[in-house]
Amino acid sequence: MVKGRYEGGLTSIQSPGGRVLLVDNRIDASPVDSLREMIGRGGLTDGYTVISNFTEQDNPEHLSQKEMRLHMYTFLRPATLAVQNMHFNMMATVAACHAIEAHSDYRLGIAWPFTLVSGIKRVANISAESHLFSTGYLEHLIIKTVVLVQPSHFPTRLEDIVTSVFTNRSISTADRIAQTYLRDFYGMYENPTACRSSLFEEYRRRSVTVGRLVGAKINGKRRFGRATAIDNAGRLVLSLRKGQTAVVSSEAQLL
């Protein structure tokens, strides 16, 4: 591990199934670049996570100086079809809810598809970057979990988790939130059939989108409808005018 502008190093933890996970506590380094570097070297397997405060999308002109961001990027080789992406993101979203709630006073809901909210405040967001074989199977998947932090508004315990990553203090608190998140995520990831029913049940129960009026692009047209359900593929079901229904399968469709 290169020292200098990085703080901390590799921390090994174990998932419920006994898998060894590597948590890489790097500061001011691009998580994606770090993962790509490891991918380029070859041999990277499930369970490598980078924790950082860096994001290529950050725009200093629009960010409060008090706003911090905690990033956890996890590398996966799931050997499944790309259509399973929604399921992996759903696992990460529910695991992030558990991890943040375990270390803060928040009680979180999920704004479809993968944004964690407390009231009107956005607390975290989950997304994924996937690379496919020509067969349609995933070559690898990077799950991106970003916790948005405004210290003056965050509970003290969660503020401490984030500032412990961004300063020279001990990184053990940050390790704990990573352990909570990764152990929960891998508990579901390693037993997908066993957890599927309970995962969908909790994901739906936490939804703050169902019941609301939603705008979306349906067949190239702007349509508005009431979100009535989340189907078994994780899609949002809308009730339109004249008894019509439609499904929204990606966040890009939302207006």
C-alpha angles and dihedrals in degrees: 000000000000113000128201111067090026123078124208123000142225117336119192120215132166129237121222089265092054096257113149111235123197118215113197110200102201124162126211091359125120109253091207092050090049091052093045089052090054092045090052090055090054132225098073110151138181116307108043111132129181119205115199146144092225127106130171089215096056113118111194091202091065101036127090113238087234094055116102131181129211113204127195114182115184125195118217137183099190099164092219137119118280091246087075091069091096091055093051091048089049090053091051092048094053091043090052090052090054094046096048093044091049091058103034144036094254125118107201138209129194121241103204124294110007112331120117115215140179106202105313093335118105108223105172143354132208126203138155141224113205135189120199139206116228087257091066093252120129114260088190141334131210115205111205117203115182123184114200114214134191103178095206091058102033124092111262095246095056092042088057091052092056099040090050087063094046098049139049092263123111114299093210094104091053088049089056095056089046090050092049092049097043097043091050093045094047091045086064096034093055094045104036097155094049094048100039098093096044091043093055091043093054094041090054094042091055094048116124092178100066108093095027130109108255132190119212144158107255116183090340094309131107108246134173125207145150115269103235105169150345111242127219091269090057093252123142114244116213128197108216133188122294093026094295123143133200137182127226113208103178139037088235088071093061118101 
